[in-house]
């Protein structure tokens, strides 16, 4: 992924030397941010943006100087701040003189790509009874070395013409009520099924294959990686954001140092050229620029020298960044904010649903509502494959983690426990209850199972639900669900679930439901009896194997591998 010409002046910053390493050794990381609102938006840090007619607000000049008029009090920048854990940055172009031309300039910086390249695809979950929907964003770090700057930062010059790999992949789940955020990483060499994808530019068709998940980016772009995640997790993903090496460095420079901790001296370099070049003494240090990139890419030197340790280091960096941004650190100077806006929009590739800075800024407002103490970062539970040459999802634990996110359950286990109340009695006789049964087994990898709606509808008829019918349209859904609109139907829905052997968690009230609907998901691809799912009560937090890290853990420190200390 090459740098656009508008980035040309960024090479004036001095860079520390980076140790060159073998191809694919350490992966890049994504750094993203959230920009100003539409034209006419006025930041509260004293550096006003001209309105649409060109008149400055609050006496601030319209030439980008961001100065205050004499005697004008400086307003608190924190009120304008919209932070986000996902993006590792906050973009507010306060005081940049950003009229309509500047807004369009930032829009032009953004690179766009289709959201999903896979066929079929999951259906976006229905909103809950309050009209709220969860939000899922896929964060990608590209290791592309297809520009002079990316080669300088990433080494491996022999890979200059290779298609980039998605060497960092994280899914950010924000709950429907915006009370909590869960971030899950998947190691780059996890063996998965990559679905059939078509490159939107060349129209080349990449057949379905089994390979490391980071290779999905080479099958047409980030939209194929998103399709791969959806197929693996069963989670509908709303958006993606991707950045390359140079973008990480420029963002880190614009933001300022982020404190990170190591429990011993570390030098991520060996005689074979392995390592990111990170060199720190024991303790806590602020890292920025190239050093921040080295921290985020370090594999050799952390824990067991694998992507598992690297993911944990990335989680620590993100949490530390969020804590700083939440406190308003480094974001009160209009010049810094402008640099941050430029760096982030130039660094980002986003899906076509996030194609303007206003949409990104609005997204940041949504995310800013999540308190730091309710942010949880985990790594997908995993196990080694044959020969320990790759990893694969850990049976049971990985699916349990994905299931929590599909059901909008916080990974920290701190969701408010609902008081046990007696189940309401059904209000409608079984033979009069109108239920629409729909086939949700349209998996792009395994293919749909024909006749599932009819089979379950016939089973319902045998149970006395003779008014049940079918919807012939295929859809894709991981879990079997029963949705209803009116609270008065809950008793009917629970009774229906019990008759089929479905857990209570399958019953959901939805503001968009038009009646009682049963979607037969990919968890019930055969038979007329719903298969037992193990713990019928369902998990209420991430399993221990997910290695959860809380957003307010200020004592977290990376364990240094003894072979990479000095």
C-alpha positions as CSV (number, residue, x, y, z in Angstrom):
1,X,0.0,0.0,0.0
2,X,1.9,3.1,-1.2
3,X,1.9,6.5,0.4
4,X,0.0,9.2,-1.4
5,X,1.9,12.2,-2.7
6,X,0.3,14.4,-0.1
7,X,2.6,12.8,2.5
8,X,5.8,14.0,0.8
9,X,6.7,16.6,3.4
10,X,6.7,14.1,6.2
11,X,10.1,12.8,5.3
12,X,11.6,15.9,6.8
13,X,11.4,14.3,10.3
14,X,14.5,12.5,11.4
15,X,14.2,8.8,11.9
16,X,16.1,6.5,14.1
17,X,17.8,3.6,12.3
18,X,15.8,0.4,12.1
19,X,17.3,-3.1,12.1
20,X,16.5,-4.8,8.9
21,X,14.9,-8.2,9.4
22,X,13.8,-11.2,7.3
23,X,10.6,-11.1,5.4
24,X,7.5,-11.4,7.6
25,X,9.5,-11.3,10.8
26,X,7.6,-8.7,12.7
27,X,4.3,-7.1,11.5
28,X,3.0,-3.6,11.3
29,X,0.4,-2.1,13.5
30,X,-2.6,0.1,12.9
31,X,-2.9,3.6,14.3
32,X,-6.0,5.6,13.6
33,X,-7.8,8.6,14.7
34,X,-11.0,10.7,14.6
35,X,-11.1,14.0,12.9
36,X,-13.2,17.2,13.1
37,X,-16.9,17.5,12.4
38,X,-18.4,18.9,9.3
39,X,-17.6,22.4,8.1
40,X,-18.6,25.1,10.7
41,X,-17.7,22.9,13.7
42,X,-16.2,24.9,16.4
43,X,-13.6,23.3,18.7
44,X,-13.6,24.3,22.4
45,X,-9.9,24.8,22.7
46,X,-9.9,28.4,21.6
47,X,-8.7,27.7,18.0
48,X,-11.9,28.2,16.1
49,X,-12.8,26.9,12.7
50,X,-14.4,29.3,10.2
51,X,-18.1,28.7,9.4
52,X,-19.3,27.9,6.0
53,X,-19.3,31.5,4.9
54,X,-15.7,32.0,5.9
55,X,-16.3,34.1,9.0
56,X,-14.1,33.0,11.9
57,X,-15.8,32.0,15.2
58,X,-14.7,33.6,18.4
59,X,-12.2,36.0,16.8
60,X,-9.9,33.2,15.6
61,X,-8.2,33.9,12.2
62,X,-9.3,31.9,9.2
63,X,-5.7,31.5,8.0
64,X,-4.9,28.4,10.0
65,X,-3.0,30.2,12.7
66,X,-5.3,29.1,15.5
67,X,-4.5,32.3,17.6
68,X,-6.7,33.7,20.2
69,X,-7.7,37.4,20.1
70,X,-6.5,39.6,22.9
71,X,-8.3,39.0,26.2
72,X,-10.1,36.0,24.9
73,X,-10.0,33.2,27.5
74,X,-8.7,29.8,26.5
75,X,-11.5,27.3,26.7
76,X,-10.8,23.8,28.0
77,X,-9.7,21.4,25.2
78,X,-11.0,18.4,27.0
79,X,-14.6,19.3,26.4
80,X,-13.9,18.9,22.6
81,X,-11.9,15.7,23.0
82,X,-13.4,12.6,21.6
83,X,-11.0,9.7,22.4
84,X,-11.1,6.2,21.3
85,X,-9.2,3.1,22.3
86,X,-9.5,1.6,18.8
87,X,-7.7,4.3,16.9
88,X,-4.8,4.9,19.2
89,X,-5.4,8.6,18.5
90,X,-7.9,11.4,18.6
91,X,-8.2,13.7,15.7
92,X,-9.4,17.2,16.3
93,X,-8.2,19.8,13.8
94,X,-8.7,22.6,16.3
95,X,-7.3,25.9,15.3
96,X,-6.2,24.6,11.9
97,X,-8.2,27.2,10.0
98,X,-10.1,24.2,8.7
99,X,-12.9,25.6,6.6
100,X,-14.6,23.7,3.9
101,X,-11.4,23.3,2.0
102,X,-9.6,21.8,4.9
103,X,-12.4,19.4,5.6
104,X,-12.3,18.3,2.0
105,X,-8.5,18.1,2.2
106,X,-8.7,15.6,5.1
107,X,-11.4,13.6,3.3
108,X,-9.0,13.4,0.3
109,X,-6.3,12.0,2.5
110,X,-8.4,8.9,3.4
111,X,-8.0,5.8,1.2
112,X,-11.2,3.8,0.8
113,X,-12.0,0.2,0.0
114,X,-15.1,-2.0,-0.1
115,X,-16.3,-3.3,3.3
116,X,-16.5,-7.0,2.5
117,X,-15.3,-9.0,-0.5
118,X,-16.8,-12.4,0.5
119,X,-20.0,-13.8,-0.9
120,X,-23.2,-13.9,1.1
121,X,-22.2,-12.4,4.4
122,X,-23.7,-12.0,7.8
123,X,-26.9,-10.1,8.5
124,X,-26.4,-7.0,10.8
125,X,-27.9,-7.8,14.2
126,X,-31.3,-6.4,15.0
127,X,-31.3,-3.5,17.4
128,X,-32.4,-4.3,21.0
129,X,-35.7,-3.1,22.5
130,X,-34.2,0.4,22.9
131,X,-33.2,0.6,19.3
132,X,-29.5,0.2,20.2
133,X,-27.0,-1.9,18.2
134,X,-23.5,-3.1,19.1
135,X,-20.6,-1.8,17.0
136,X,-17.8,-4.0,15.6
137,X,-14.6,-2.5,14.0
138,X,-11.8,-4.5,12.5
139,X,-8.3,-2.9,13.0
140,X,-5.6,-4.0,10.6
141,X,-1.9,-3.3,10.5
142,X,-0.3,-3.8,7.0
143,X,3.3,-4.9,6.7
144,X,3.6,-3.5,3.1
145,X,7.1,-2.5,2.1
146,X,6.0,-0.9,-1.2
147,X,7.4,2.5,-0.6
148,X,10.9,3.9,0.4
149,X,9.7,4.9,3.8
150,X,8.0,1.5,4.5
151,X,11.1,-0.3,3.4
152,X,13.2,1.9,5.7
153,X,11.0,1.3,8.6
154,X,10.2,-2.4,8.0
155,X,13.4,-3.7,6.5
156,X,13.2,-6.8,4.2
157,X,13.9,-4.9,1.0
158,X,13.5,-8.2,-0.9
159,X,9.8,-7.9,-0.1
160,X,9.4,-4.6,-1.8
161,X,7.1,-6.0,-4.5
162,X,5.3,-8.5,-2.3
163,X,1.6,-7.9,-1.6
164,X,1.2,-6.7,2.0
165,X,0.1,-9.1,4.8
166,X,-2.4,-8.1,7.6
167,X,0.1,-8.9,10.4
168,X,-1.9,-7.2,13.1
169,X,-5.6,-7.9,13.4
170,X,-7.9,-6.8,16.2
171,X,-11.7,-6.7,16.5
172,X,-13.1,-3.9,18.6
173,X,-16.6,-4.7,20.0
174,X,-18.5,-1.8,21.6
175,X,-21.7,-2.8,23.4
176,X,-25.1,-1.6,22.2
177,X,-25.5,0.6,25.3
178,X,-21.9,1.9,24.9
179,X,-21.1,0.8,28.5
180,X,-18.2,-1.4,27.7
181,X,-15.6,-2.3,25.0
182,X,-14.0,-5.6,24.2
183,X,-10.9,-6.0,22.0
184,X,-9.9,-9.4,20.7
185,X,-6.6,-10.1,18.8
186,X,-6.0,-13.1,16.5
187,X,-2.4,-14.2,16.0
188,X,-1.3,-13.6,12.4
189,X,-0.4,-17.2,11.7
190,X,-3.7,-18.7,12.8
191,X,-4.8,-21.3,10.3
192,X,-8.3,-20.4,9.0
193,X,-10.5,-20.8,6.0
194,X,-10.3,-17.8,3.7
195,X,-13.5,-17.5,1.7
196,X,-13.7,-16.9,-2.0
197,X,-12.9,-13.2,-2.6
198,X,-12.8,-10.9,-5.7
199,X,-10.3,-8.1,-6.0
200,X,-12.4,-4.9,-6.5
201,X,-9.6,-3.3,-8.6
202,X,-8.4,-6.1,-10.8
203,X,-11.5,-8.3,-10.6
204,X,-9.2,-11.3,-10.0
205,X,-11.1,-14.1,-8.2
206,X,-9.3,-15.8,-5.3
207,X,-10.7,-19.3,-4.6
208,X,-11.5,-20.4,-1.1
209,X,-8.5,-21.8,0.7
210,X,-7.0,-22.7,4.1
211,X,-4.1,-20.5,5.1
212,X,-2.7,-18.2,7.7
213,X,-5.2,-15.4,8.5
214,X,-2.7,-12.7,7.6
215,X,-2.7,-13.9,4.0
216,X,-6.3,-12.9,3.6
217,X,-5.2,-9.3,2.8
218,X,-3.5,-10.6,-0.3
219,X,-6.8,-11.9,-1.6
220,X,-8.2,-8.6,-2.8
221,X,-7.6,-6.3,0.2
222,X,-9.0,-5.6,3.7
223,X,-12.5,-6.5,2.6
224,X,-11.4,-10.2,2.3
225,X,-9.8,-10.1,5.8
226,X,-13.2,-8.8,7.1
227,X,-15.0,-11.6,5.3
228,X,-12.6,-14.1,6.8
229,X,-13.2,-12.8,10.3
230,X,-17.0,-12.9,9.9
231,X,-16.8,-16.5,8.7
232,X,-14.5,-17.5,11.6
233,X,-16.3,-15.7,14.4
234,X,-19.9,-15.4,13.2
235,X,-19.7,-11.7,14.3
236,X,-21.1,-9.1,11.9
237,X,-18.4,-6.4,11.4
238,X,-19.5,-2.9,10.7
239,X,-16.2,-1.3,9.6
240,X,-12.5,-1.8,9.1
241,X,-9.5,0.6,9.5
242,X,-6.0,-0.2,8.2
243,X,-2.6,1.5,8.4
244,X,1.0,0.8,7.3
245,X,4.4,1.2,8.9
246,X,4.8,4.9,8.0
247,X,1.4,5.7,9.2
248,X,2.2,4.3,12.6
249,X,5.3,6.4,13.0
250,X,3.7,9.6,11.9
251,X,0.7,9.1,14.2
252,X,3.0,8.2,17.1
253,X,5.1,11.4,16.4
254,X,2.0,13.5,16.3
255,X,0.5,12.1,19.6
256,X,3.7,12.1,21.7
257,X,5.2,9.5,23.9
258,X,3.1,6.6,25.4
259,X,4.4,5.0,28.6
260,X,5.3,1.3,28.3
261,X,6.9,-1.1,30.8
262,X,9.4,-4.0,30.5
263,X,10.4,-6.2,33.4
264,X,14.1,-6.4,32.3
265,X,16.4,-4.8,29.8
266,X,15.5,-5.7,26.2
267,X,17.2,-5.6,22.8
268,X,15.0,-7.2,20.1
269,X,17.9,-8.2,17.8
270,X,20.0,-11.3,17.3
271,X,22.8,-12.5,15.1
272,X,20.4,-13.8,12.5
273,X,18.8,-10.4,12.1
274,X,15.6,-11.3,13.9
275,X,13.9,-8.6,15.9
276,X,12.3,-5.2,15.6
277,X,15.4,-3.3,17.0
278,X,13.6,-2.2,20.2
279,X,16.1,-1.4,22.9
280,X,14.9,-0.4,26.4
281,X,16.2,-0.7,29.9
282,X,14.1,-2.2,32.7
283,X,11.2,-0.1,33.8
284,X,8.7,2.3,32.3
285,X,9.6,4.5,29.3
286,X,7.6,6.8,27.0
287,X,7.9,5.6,23.4
288,X,7.0,7.5,20.2
289,X,7.8,7.5,16.5
290,X,10.0,4.7,15.3
291,X,10.4,3.4,18.9
292,X,6.6,3.1,19.2
293,X,6.5,1.1,15.9
294,X,9.3,-1.2,17.2
295,X,7.3,-1.8,20.4
296,X,4.2,-2.7,18.5
297,X,6.1,-5.0,16.1
298,X,8.3,-6.8,18.7
299,X,8.0,-10.5,18.6
300,X,11.5,-11.6,19.4
301,X,12.2,-10.5,22.9
302,X,8.7,-10.7,24.5
303,X,7.7,-13.8,26.5
304,X,8.1,-16.9,24.2
305,X,9.1,-14.9,21.0
306,X,5.8,-15.5,19.3
307,X,2.8,-13.4,18.2
308,X,1.1,-14.2,21.5
309,X,3.5,-12.0,23.4
310,X,3.4,-9.3,20.7
311,X,-0.4,-9.1,21.0
312,X,-0.1,-8.6,24.7
313,X,2.4,-5.8,24.2
314,X,0.0,-4.1,21.7
315,X,-2.8,-4.3,24.3
316,X,-0.6,-2.6,26.9
317,X,0.3,0.1,24.4
318,X,-3.4,0.7,23.5
319,X,-4.5,0.8,27.1
320,X,-1.8,3.3,28.0
321,X,-2.6,5.5,25.0
322,X,-6.3,5.5,26.0
323,X,-5.5,6.5,29.5
324,X,-3.5,9.4,28.3
325,X,-6.1,10.6,25.8
326,X,-8.8,10.2,28.3
327,X,-7.0,12.6,30.5
328,X,-6.5,15.1,27.7
329,X,-2.7,14.6,27.5
330,X,-0.9,16.2,24.6
331,X,-4.1,17.4,22.9
332,X,-4.5,21.0,23.9
333,X,-2.1,22.6,21.4
334,X,-3.8,23.5,18.0
335,X,-0.7,22.7,16.1
336,X,-0.4,19.3,17.6
337,X,-4.0,18.6,16.9
338,X,-3.6,19.7,13.2
339,X,-0.6,17.4,12.8
340,X,-2.5,14.6,14.3
341,X,-5.4,15.1,11.9
342,X,-3.1,15.2,9.0
343,X,-1.1,12.1,10.1
344,X,-4.1,10.0,10.8
345,X,-6.1,10.7,7.7
346,X,-3.0,10.2,5.5
347,X,-2.3,6.9,7.3
348,X,-5.8,5.3,7.1
349,X,-7.4,3.0,4.7
350,X,-11.1,2.7,5.7
351,X,-14.2,0.9,4.3
352,X,-16.7,2.8,2.2
353,X,-19.0,3.3,5.2
354,X,-16.3,5.4,6.9
355,X,-15.4,7.5,3.9
356,X,-15.4,11.0,5.5
357,X,-13.8,12.5,8.5
358,X,-17.2,13.5,9.8
359,X,-18.2,9.8,10.0
360,X,-15.0,9.0,11.8
361,X,-15.5,11.8,14.2
362,X,-19.1,10.7,14.9
363,X,-17.7,7.2,15.5
364,X,-15.3,8.6,18.0
365,X,-18.1,10.3,19.9
366,X,-19.8,7.0,20.2
367,X,-16.6,5.3,21.5
368,X,-15.7,8.0,23.9
369,X,-18.6,7.1,26.1
370,X,-17.0,3.9,27.2
371,X,-15.2,4.3,30.6
372,X,-11.6,3.0,30.7
373,X,-12.4,0.6,33.5
374,X,-14.8,-1.3,31.2
375,X,-12.3,-1.8,28.4
376,X,-11.1,-5.4,28.1
377,X,-8.4,-6.7,25.7
378,X,-7.9,-10.4,25.0
379,X,-6.1,-12.7,22.6
380,X,-8.2,-15.4,20.9
381,X,-7.8,-18.7,22.9
382,X,-5.5,-20.8,20.8
383,X,-3.6,-24.0,20.5
384,X,-0.7,-25.2,18.3
385,X,-1.4,-27.1,15.2
386,X,0.7,-30.1,14.1
387,X,4.4,-29.5,14.4
388,X,3.7,-26.2,16.2
389,X,4.2,-24.4,12.8
390,X,0.9,-22.5,13.2
391,X,-1.8,-21.9,15.7
392,X,-5.5,-22.6,15.5
393,X,-8.6,-21.6,17.6
394,X,-8.8,-23.5,20.9
395,X,-11.9,-25.7,20.8
396,X,-14.5,-24.6,23.2
397,X,-12.8,-21.5,24.6
398,X,-12.4,-19.6,21.2
399,X,-16.0,-20.2,20.3
400,X,-17.2,-19.2,23.8
401,X,-15.3,-15.9,23.4
402,X,-16.8,-15.3,20.0
403,X,-20.2,-16.2,21.3
404,X,-20.0,-13.6,24.1
405,X,-19.4,-10.9,21.5
406,X,-22.1,-12.1,19.2
407,X,-24.5,-11.9,22.2
408,X,-23.2,-8.5,23.2
409,X,-21.8,-9.8,26.6
410,X,-18.9,-7.9,28.1
411,X,-15.7,-10.0,28.3
412,X,-14.9,-8.5,31.8
413,X,-17.8,-10.3,33.4
414,X,-19.1,-7.0,34.9
415,X,-22.3,-6.7,33.0
416,X,-25.2,-6.0,35.4
417,X,-26.7,-9.3,36.5
418,X,-30.4,-9.5,35.8
419,X,-32.5,-10.4,38.7
420,X,-34.1,-13.8,38.3
421,X,-37.8,-13.3,37.7
422,X,-40.4,-15.9,36.9
423,X,-40.9,-16.4,33.2
424,X,-44.1,-14.8,32.0
425,X,-46.8,-17.1,30.9
426,X,-47.6,-17.4,27.2
427,X,-50.3,-15.0,26.0
428,X,-51.3,-16.9,22.8
429,X,-52.3,-20.5,22.3
430,X,-49.7,-22.6,20.5
431,X,-52.0,-23.3,17.5
432,X,-52.6,-19.6,17.0
433,X,-49.1,-18.2,17.4
434,X,-47.8,-17.0,14.1
435,X,-44.1,-17.9,13.9
436,X,-41.9,-17.3,10.8
437,X,-39.1,-19.8,10.4
438,X,-36.0,-18.8,8.3
439,X,-33.0,-20.7,7.2
440,X,-29.8,-18.9,8.5
441,X,-27.2,-21.6,7.5
442,X,-26.0,-19.7,4.4
443,X,-22.3,-20.1,5.3
444,X,-19.9,-18.9,2.6
445,X,-17.4,-21.6,3.6
446,X,-19.6,-24.6,4.4
447,X,-22.5,-23.6,2.1
448,X,-26.2,-23.5,3.1
449,X,-28.2,-26.5,4.2
450,X,-31.3,-26.7,2.1
451,X,-34.7,-27.2,3.7
452,X,-33.7,-26.2,7.3
453,X,-36.6,-23.8,7.6
454,X,-39.1,-26.4,6.4
455,X,-37.7,-29.1,8.7
456,X,-37.9,-27.0,11.8
457,X,-41.4,-25.6,10.8
458,X,-42.6,-29.2,10.5
459,X,-41.2,-30.0,13.9
460,X,-43.0,-26.9,15.3
461,X,-46.2,-28.1,13.7
462,X,-45.8,-31.5,15.5
463,X,-45.4,-29.6,18.8
464,X,-48.7,-27.8,18.3
465,X,-47.5,-24.7,16.5
466,X,-49.7,-25.2,13.5
467,X,-49.8,-21.5,12.5
468,X,-46.0,-21.5,11.9
469,X,-44.8,-20.7,8.4
470,X,-41.5,-20.2,6.6
471,X,-39.6,-17.4,4.9
472,X,-37.8,-18.7,1.8
473,X,-35.0,-16.2,1.9
474,X,-31.6,-17.5,3.0
475,X,-29.6,-15.6,5.6
476,X,-26.4,-16.1,7.5
477,X,-26.4,-16.3,11.3
478,X,-24.1,-18.2,13.7
479,X,-26.6,-18.7,16.5
480,X,-30.2,-19.8,16.3
481,X,-32.5,-17.0,17.7
482,X,-36.1,-16.1,18.4
483,X,-36.9,-12.4,18.1
484,X,-40.0,-10.6,19.0
485,X,-41.1,-7.0,19.2
486,X,-43.6,-6.6,22.0
487,X,-42.9,-7.3,25.6
488,X,-46.2,-9.1,25.8
489,X,-44.8,-11.8,23.5
490,X,-41.9,-12.7,25.7
491,X,-43.8,-15.5,27.4
492,X,-44.7,-16.9,24.0
493,X,-41.1,-16.7,22.8
494,X,-39.7,-18.4,26.0
495,X,-42.3,-21.2,25.7
496,X,-41.4,-21.7,22.0
497,X,-37.7,-21.8,22.9
498,X,-38.3,-24.4,25.7
499,X,-40.3,-26.6,23.3
500,X,-37.4,-26.7,20.9
501,X,-34.7,-27.1,23.5
502,X,-33.2,-23.6,22.9
503,X,-31.5,-21.7,25.7
504,X,-33.1,-18.6,27.1
505,X,-30.3,-16.5,25.6
506,X,-31.7,-17.3,22.2
507,X,-34.8,-15.3,22.9
508,X,-34.4,-11.6,22.2
509,X,-36.6,-8.5,22.1
510,X,-35.9,-6.4,19.0
511,X,-37.3,-2.9,18.1
512,X,-37.1,-3.8,14.4
513,X,-39.0,-7.2,14.7
514,X,-42.3,-7.3,12.9
515,X,-43.5,-10.5,14.6
516,X,-42.2,-13.7,16.1
517,X,-39.2,-15.0,14.0
518,X,-37.1,-18.1,14.4
519,X,-33.8,-18.0,12.5
520,X,-32.2,-21.5,12.4
521,X,-28.4,-20.7,12.6
522,X,-25.2,-22.5,11.8
523,X,-25.2,-24.0,15.3
524,X,-28.2,-26.2,14.2
525,X,-27.4,-27.4,10.7
526,X,-29.0,-30.8,11.0
527,X,-31.8,-32.7,12.8
528,X,-35.0,-31.5,14.4
529,X,-33.6,-31.5,18.0
530,X,-31.4,-28.5,18.9
531,X,-27.9,-29.8,19.8
532,X,-26.7,-29.4,23.3
533,X,-24.2,-26.6,23.6
534,X,-22.4,-27.7,26.8
535,X,-23.0,-25.1,29.5
536,X,-26.6,-24.2,29.0
537,X,-26.3,-21.2,31.4
538,X,-23.7,-19.7,29.1
539,X,-20.4,-18.0,29.9
540,X,-20.5,-14.4,31.4
541,X,-16.9,-13.5,30.9
542,X,-13.8,-14.4,28.8
543,X,-12.2,-17.7,29.6
544,X,-8.8,-17.6,31.4
545,X,-7.1,-18.7,28.2
546,X,-8.0,-15.4,26.6
547,X,-5.5,-13.6,28.9
548,X,-7.6,-10.6,29.5
549,X,-6.1,-7.2,30.3
550,X,-8.2,-4.3,31.8
551,X,-8.0,-0.8,30.5
552,X,-7.0,0.6,33.9
553,X,-4.2,-1.8,34.7
554,X,-1.3,0.6,35.2
555,X,1.0,-2.1,36.6
556,X,1.1,-4.2,33.5
557,X,4.6,-4.9,32.4
558,X,5.9,-7.0,29.5
559,X,8.0,-10.1,30.4
560,X,11.3,-10.0,28.5
561,X,12.7,-13.2,27.0
562,X,16.0,-14.0,28.7
563,X,17.7,-14.5,25.2
564,X,17.0,-10.9,24.3
565,X,18.2,-9.0,27.4
566,X,21.5,-7.2,28.0
